[in-house]
Amino acid sequence: MNLLSRLFGKSAPEAKASDPILHKSCRIYPQPVKAAGGYRVSARIEKDFGGTTKTHLLIRADTCTTLEEATDTSIAKAKLAIDQLGDTIFA
């Protein structure tokens, strides 16, 4: 975390960039965020549409006590959002 983030208390995603999880032509990047008492569930969802990449940032109020649990929950919630909303998630 850089100096400005530490000074102003901006919370950065805790998960390191890794290979995406693929689900129904979407790429899921779990990005849990450090929160009081644990980690907030968060993920970036991307999909390509005719040469353009659209992105949706999924952030939930759910918190988990461990980073691993938050990562797994972030993936599960992202898959559920994709299944329920389809491409409208990018509108």
VENBELLIN-V575370 format. One line per field, one symbol per residue. psi: psi as a letter, one per 20 degrees, with the letter a starting at -180 (. if undefined). burial: + if it has 9 or more other C-alpha atoms within 8 Angstrom, else -. A space follows every 50 residues. Layout:
BEGIN
psi=???
burial=???
END
This chain:
BEGIN
psi=prghghgjjppqphqqpaqqppoljqppopmqpprpjcpqpqqppqqpol ippqqpoopqipqqhqggghgghggghgggggghibiihj.
burial=----++------+++----------+++++++++---+++++++++++-- ---+++-+----+++-+-+++-+++--++-++------+--
END
